[in-house]
Amino acid sequence: MAGSEPPYRRIAGEIRRRIAVGELRPGDPVPSARQLTREHGVAIATATKVLALLRDEGLVLTRSGAGTVVAPSRAAVPRARQSADGPELSRERLVRTAIALADAGGLAAVSMRQLAADLGVATMSLYRHVRGRDDLVLAMADTALADAPLPAVPPAGWRARLELLARAQWAIYLRHRWLPHVISMSRPQPLPNGMAHSEWALRATAGLGLDTQLRWHAALTLMAYVRGIATGLEAQAHAEQDTGLTDEQWMETHEATFHQMMTSGRYPTLAALNEEVDLNLDTVFEFGLHRLLDGYAVMIEKNA
């Protein structure tokens, strides 16, 4: 019965209809979760489920700076158009297109079928350039890492060199928020540009009196730290786009609940320190990086 349909499915169905009839076209913004709560009188959690359902169906994607938008059409583009209107398909063009899709909608937005539609080619033609999606994702990761090359002449001192590497990786993760979820710290991947980062980190500690064990642990711990903080970037972006609320606005909507918890007497330390502070992923990254390098300085002095 229609009346028994959950509200989030009913609302999703209406947006789905608007996309199907062309009222909402590829690239057009769809109502944010905040708009849906106002227009349909539902809770923010229900509105968020609407957008999550449409994203799972591949009908919408999250685009940085634009919010949730209608995904590119999945309709096949005639192959003749590719040769007439655009450059020939190459591995680089394929990888760059996949990166753009991932930057806009996360790795879930990257499928061979969607790439073929965007590139105007047959899906099977993609396999002349990559063995499959796993191979493509690795190529995407290596290409993304190459977008922030390390300088040919490193700065003086181990600390400056490691800090430069950490900041370069942080900048890459900010541009490509899907990337931390690809990089593995326990299973080395055949990524030439990733190996260049490891080479840089190991060279930074040469001649300091550290044995091989310490140098490898110092290099990997630094890179694992940056990657670990960066894994929160994509979830943060999705949450903001789905709810239409910044982190600060989200906290404001839950202020009464947190106040009740803080004044319950169960969390005296939290209550005592419950004042406004500048706290976000950037500040956590900065704080942790400096403390980590401070610890390295003590280790190096001890082993000198």
C-alpha positions as CSV (number, residue, x, y, z in Angstrom):
1,M,0.0,0.0,0.0
2,A,1.3,3.5,-0.9
3,G,0.3,4.8,2.5
4,S,2.6,2.4,4.2
5,E,5.7,3.4,2.2
6,P,8.4,4.9,4.5
7,P,8.7,8.7,4.1
8,Y,12.3,8.6,2.9
9,R,11.3,6.2,0.0
10,R,8.4,8.4,-0.9
11,I,10.6,11.5,-1.1
12,A,13.3,9.7,-2.9
13,G,10.7,8.5,-5.4
14,E,9.7,12.1,-6.1
15,I,13.3,13.2,-6.8
16,R,13.8,10.1,-8.9
17,R,10.8,11.1,-11.0
18,R,12.1,14.6,-11.4
19,I,15.3,13.2,-12.7
20,A,13.6,10.7,-15.1
21,V,11.4,13.4,-16.7
22,G,14.4,15.8,-17.1
23,E,13.2,18.4,-14.6
24,L,16.5,17.8,-12.8
25,R,19.4,17.3,-15.3
26,P,22.9,15.9,-14.8
27,G,24.9,18.4,-12.7
28,D,21.8,20.1,-11.3
29,P,21.7,20.4,-7.5
30,V,19.2,18.3,-5.7
31,P,17.5,19.5,-2.5
32,S,19.9,19.3,0.5
33,A,18.9,17.4,3.6
34,R,18.1,20.7,5.3
35,Q,15.8,21.7,2.4
36,L,14.1,18.3,2.5
37,T,13.3,18.8,6.2
38,R,11.7,22.1,5.5
39,E,9.8,21.0,2.3
40,H,8.5,17.7,3.6
41,G,8.4,18.2,7.4
42,V,10.7,15.2,8.1
43,A,13.6,14.8,10.5
44,I,17.1,15.5,9.4
45,A,17.9,11.7,9.7
46,T,15.1,10.9,7.3
47,A,16.3,13.5,4.8
48,T,19.8,12.1,5.1
49,K,18.4,8.6,4.2
50,V,16.8,10.0,1.1
51,L,20.1,11.3,-0.2
52,A,21.9,8.1,0.8
53,L,19.4,6.0,-1.1
54,L,19.7,8.1,-4.2
55,R,23.5,8.0,-4.0
56,D,23.4,4.2,-3.6
57,E,21.3,4.0,-6.7
58,G,23.9,6.1,-8.6
59,L,21.4,8.9,-9.3
60,V,23.2,11.6,-7.4
61,L,26.7,12.2,-6.2
62,T,28.5,14.6,-3.9
63,R,30.5,17.3,-5.7
64,S,32.9,19.4,-3.7
65,G,31.7,23.0,-3.5
66,A,28.4,22.2,-5.2
67,G,26.7,19.9,-2.8
68,T,24.6,16.9,-3.9
69,V,24.0,16.9,-7.7
70,V,22.4,14.7,-10.3
71,A,24.9,12.2,-11.5
72,P,26.0,12.2,-15.2
73,S,23.6,10.3,-17.5
74,R,24.3,6.6,-17.8
75,A,23.1,6.5,-21.3
76,A,25.6,5.2,-23.8
77,V,27.3,7.8,-26.0
78,P,27.9,6.7,-29.6
79,R,31.5,5.7,-30.2
80,A,31.6,7.9,-33.4
81,R,31.3,10.9,-31.2
82,Q,34.5,10.1,-29.4
83,S,36.6,10.3,-32.5
84,A,34.8,13.3,-33.9
85,D,34.5,15.5,-30.9
86,G,37.1,14.5,-28.4
87,P,40.6,13.2,-28.0
88,E,41.3,9.5,-28.4
89,L,41.1,7.4,-25.3
90,S,44.4,6.9,-23.5
91,R,45.3,5.5,-20.1
92,E,46.0,9.0,-18.8
93,R,42.7,10.3,-19.9
94,L,40.9,7.3,-18.4
95,V,42.7,7.7,-15.1
96,R,42.1,11.5,-14.9
97,T,38.4,11.0,-15.6
98,A,38.2,8.4,-12.9
99,I,39.9,10.8,-10.5
100,A,37.4,13.5,-11.3
101,L,34.6,11.1,-10.6
102,A,36.1,10.0,-7.3
103,D,36.8,13.6,-6.2
104,A,33.2,14.5,-6.8
105,G,31.4,11.4,-5.4
106,G,34.0,9.1,-3.8
107,L,35.3,5.8,-5.0
108,A,31.8,4.4,-5.1
109,A,31.1,6.7,-8.0
110,V,33.9,5.1,-10.1
111,S,32.6,2.2,-12.2
112,M,33.7,1.0,-15.6
113,R,30.3,1.5,-17.0
114,Q,30.1,5.1,-15.8
115,L,33.6,5.9,-17.1
116,A,32.7,4.5,-20.5
117,A,29.6,6.7,-20.6
118,D,31.5,9.8,-19.6
119,L,34.3,9.0,-22.1
120,G,31.9,8.1,-24.9
121,V,33.4,4.7,-25.5
122,A,32.3,1.0,-25.2
123,T,32.9,-0.4,-21.7
124,M,35.2,-3.2,-23.0
125,S,37.5,-0.6,-24.6
126,L,38.6,0.5,-21.2
127,Y,40.3,-2.9,-20.6
128,R,42.8,-2.1,-23.3
129,H,44.3,0.4,-20.8
130,V,43.7,-1.2,-17.4
131,R,43.3,-4.8,-16.3
132,G,40.2,-4.0,-14.2
133,R,38.9,-1.6,-11.5
134,D,41.5,-2.6,-9.0
135,D,44.3,-1.8,-11.4
136,L,42.5,1.5,-12.3
137,V,42.2,2.5,-8.6
138,L,46.0,2.0,-8.1
139,A,46.7,4.1,-11.2
140,M,44.4,6.8,-9.8
141,A,46.3,6.7,-6.5
142,D,49.7,7.0,-8.1
143,T,48.6,9.8,-10.4
144,A,47.1,11.7,-7.4
145,L,50.4,11.3,-5.5
146,A,52.3,12.8,-8.5
147,D,50.2,15.9,-8.3
148,A,52.3,17.2,-5.4
149,P,55.9,16.5,-6.4
150,L,58.6,16.7,-3.8
151,P,61.3,19.3,-4.5
152,A,64.5,18.2,-6.3
153,V,66.6,19.9,-3.6
154,P,65.4,19.0,0.0
155,P,65.5,21.6,2.8
156,A,68.3,21.3,5.4
157,G,67.7,19.1,8.4
158,W,65.7,15.9,9.0
159,R,62.8,17.7,10.7
160,A,62.2,20.2,7.8
161,R,62.3,17.3,5.3
162,L,59.8,15.1,7.2
163,E,57.5,18.1,7.9
164,L,57.6,19.0,4.2
165,L,56.6,15.4,3.3
166,A,53.8,15.3,5.8
167,R,52.4,18.6,4.6
168,A,52.6,17.5,1.0
169,Q,50.7,14.3,1.7
170,W,48.1,16.3,3.7
171,A,47.6,18.6,0.8
172,I,47.1,15.7,-1.6
173,Y,44.5,14.1,0.8
174,L,42.6,17.4,1.0
175,R,42.3,17.4,-2.8
176,H,41.5,13.7,-3.1
177,R,39.6,12.7,0.0
178,W,39.1,9.1,-1.3
179,L,42.9,8.5,-1.4
180,P,43.5,7.6,2.2
181,H,41.1,4.7,1.9
182,V,43.2,3.3,-1.0
183,I,46.7,3.6,0.5
184,S,47.7,0.6,2.6
185,M,50.3,0.8,5.4
186,S,50.6,-2.9,5.9
187,R,50.6,-4.2,2.3
188,P,53.0,-2.2,0.1
189,Q,51.5,-1.3,-3.2
190,P,53.4,-0.9,-6.5
191,L,53.0,2.9,-6.6
192,P,56.1,4.6,-8.0
193,N,55.2,8.0,-6.6
194,G,54.3,6.4,-3.3
195,M,57.7,4.7,-3.2
196,A,59.3,8.1,-3.9
197,H,57.7,9.4,-0.7
198,S,59.1,6.5,1.3
199,E,62.5,7.1,-0.3
200,W,62.3,10.7,0.8
201,A,61.3,9.8,4.4
202,L,64.2,7.3,4.7
203,R,66.7,9.7,3.3
204,A,65.7,12.3,5.8
205,T,67.0,10.2,8.7
206,A,70.3,9.2,7.0
207,G,73.4,9.9,9.0
208,L,71.7,10.4,12.3
209,G,72.9,7.3,14.0
210,L,69.6,5.4,13.8
211,D,69.5,1.8,12.9
212,T,67.4,0.4,10.0
213,Q,64.6,-0.6,12.3
214,L,64.2,2.9,13.7
215,R,64.4,4.6,10.4
216,W,61.7,2.4,8.8
217,H,59.4,2.8,11.8
218,A,60.0,6.6,11.8
219,A,59.1,6.8,8.1
220,L,56.0,4.6,8.2
221,T,54.7,6.1,11.5
222,L,54.8,9.6,10.0
223,M,53.0,8.6,6.8
224,A,50.5,6.5,8.8
225,Y,49.8,9.4,11.0
226,V,48.9,11.7,8.1
227,R,46.8,9.0,6.4
228,G,45.0,8.2,9.7
229,I,43.9,11.8,10.2
230,A,43.0,12.1,6.5
231,T,40.5,9.2,6.6
232,G,38.1,11.5,8.3
233,L,38.0,14.1,5.5
234,E,35.7,12.2,3.2
235,A,33.2,11.3,5.9
236,Q,33.2,15.0,7.0
237,A,32.5,16.2,3.5
238,H,29.7,13.7,3.0
239,A,28.1,14.6,6.3
240,E,28.1,18.3,5.5
241,Q,26.7,17.7,2.0
242,D,24.0,15.3,3.2
243,T,22.8,17.4,6.1
244,G,23.4,20.8,4.7
245,L,25.1,21.7,8.0
246,T,28.7,22.6,8.7
247,D,30.4,20.9,11.7
248,E,29.7,24.1,13.8
249,Q,26.0,24.2,12.7
250,W,25.6,20.5,13.5
251,M,27.0,21.1,17.0
252,E,24.5,23.9,17.5
253,T,21.6,21.7,16.6
254,H,22.7,19.2,19.3
255,E,23.7,21.8,21.9
256,A,20.8,21.1,24.2
257,T,21.5,17.3,24.2
258,F,25.2,17.9,25.0
259,H,24.4,20.4,27.7
260,Q,22.2,17.9,29.4
261,M,24.9,15.3,29.3
262,M,27.6,17.7,30.5
263,T,25.6,18.8,33.5
264,S,24.6,15.2,34.5
265,G,27.7,14.9,36.7
266,R,28.9,11.8,34.8
267,Y,31.7,13.6,32.9
268,P,33.3,16.2,35.2
269,T,36.5,16.6,33.2
270,L,34.6,17.2,30.0
271,A,32.3,19.6,31.7
272,A,35.2,21.6,33.2
273,L,36.8,22.0,29.8
274,N,33.5,22.5,28.0
275,E,34.3,25.9,26.4
276,E,34.7,26.9,22.7
277,V,38.0,25.9,21.2
278,D,39.4,25.9,17.7
279,L,39.2,22.2,17.0
280,N,39.0,20.5,13.6
281,L,40.9,18.1,11.5
282,D,43.4,20.7,10.4
283,T,44.2,21.7,14.0
284,V,44.4,18.1,15.0
285,F,46.8,17.4,12.1
286,E,49.0,20.4,13.1
287,F,49.1,19.5,16.7
288,G,49.9,15.8,16.2
289,L,52.5,16.5,13.5
290,H,54.5,18.8,15.8
291,R,54.3,16.4,18.8
292,L,55.3,13.5,16.6
293,L,58.4,15.3,15.3
294,D,59.2,16.4,18.9
295,G,59.3,12.8,19.9
296,Y,61.5,12.0,16.9
297,A,63.9,14.7,18.1
298,V,64.2,13.0,21.5
299,M,64.8,9.6,19.8
300,I,67.5,11.0,17.5
301,E,69.3,12.8,20.4
302,K,69.2,9.6,22.4
303,N,70.7,7.5,19.6
304,A,73.2,10.0,18.4
